[in-house]
Amino acid sequence: GVTSSRRIERLCRENIVFMALGADLQPDHSTIADFISRSPETIGGLFTQIVMTCDKLGLIGKEMFAIDGCKLPSNASKQWSGTHEAELKGSEPF
């Protein structure tokens, strides 16, 4: 999926599917980002409606289920947070 507001902005100008879904509107990326950050409940409800409509129209194959995730950098190394064994022993991590 497309998650970047700048990419959505560009696709609304260049991609026929995005043009059709967006009623040929070409919102600025900041407008898109503001809407997303101010209306998380609306987006969740809209997503649910879209999935239900696609299911009714037979557009969902129901053969594969995928979850997207991202990895974030962290400073929680074993040196600072300890190990499972240390936790079981009740000892300090460092």
Buried (B, 14 or more C-beta within 10 A) or exposed (E): EEEEBEEBBBBBEEBEEBBEEBEEEBBEBEEBBEEBEEEEEEEEEEEEEEEEEEEEEEEEEEEEEEEEEEEEEEEEEEEEEBEEEBEEEEEEEE
